[in-house]
Amino acid sequence: MSFEAESQIVHDPARRKTSDTVSGFLAAIAIFTSFIGIFWHPLRLILPALVLALVSSGMASRKGRLQLASVLIGGVCLFLGLALAVATGHALW
């Protein structure tokens, strides 16, 4: 194998960046926290999850479907969590 072939293997431009991996993990944590927040203290859990989702969306260098999904799921969970807490008389905070 020549030196040029080795340099192309090592420096593959299609390789994922570390920031993409971290933003994916942050988006997954935001989705999980949003779902938990529907049933337990919506404002205390879902608002930080939305901030986490927005940070992960800003970190992604490519078009991230997971990051978009985390922001949308966070918004829907906020609505559902607040509606459920008001309907059942539980605390929002």
N, C-alpha and C positions, 0 to 999 in steps of 0.2 A: 504494500500500500504506500502510495506516495505521500509526501508532506502536504500537498494541496488537498488530498482526499481526507486526511486526518483533520486539517483545519476546518473543513466544511462540516465534519461530524461534530466537532467540539463546539463550533459557533453556529448552531442551527437557529435561524431566525424565527422558526415556527414554535420555538420552545416557550413555554409559559413563564411569565415573570413571577417573582415572589409576591409582588403586590396583588396580582390577580388571585393567587392562592389564598392570601390573607383576606382579601375582600370577599372571596367565596365563603370562607369560614365565618366571617362577621355577618354576612347575609343569612347564613344558616342559623346562627345564634339568634339573630333578630326575628326570624320566622318562628323559631321555637318559643322564644320569649313572648311573642305576640299571641300565639295560641294559648299559652298558659295564662296570659293577662286577660283573656276573655272571661275566665271564671274566677280569677283571684286578683283583686285590686287593679282595675284596668289602667288608671292613670299612673300608678306607681310602676307598672311594668311595660305598658305599651308605648308610652312616650319616650323612655330611653331606648326602647327597641327601634322606634322610628328614627331616632337620632343615629343609632348604630347602622340602620339600613341606609340612611343618607350618606354616612361616612363611607360605607362599603361601596356605594354607588359612585362616589367621587374618587375612590381609590382605583377602580377598575380602569385599565387602559383600553380595553376593547369593549364592544357592546356586550354587556352582561345581562343575560336573561334572568339569572338568579338574583342579581341585585335589583332589577326592575320588579321581579316577583316579590322580593322582600318588602319593598316600599309599598306596593299595592296591597299585599296581605296585611301589612301593618295598619294601613288606613281602614281596611275593611274590619279588621279585628278591633280597632279603636271604636268604630261605630257600633259593632255588635256588643262589645264589652260594656260600653256606656249604656246602651239600650237595655241590656240584660240586667245591669246593676240598678238602673232606675226602676225597671219593671218589678224586680224582686225586692227592692228596698235595701239592698246592700250598700256598703260604703264605696264611694268612688275612689277615695284616697286611702 
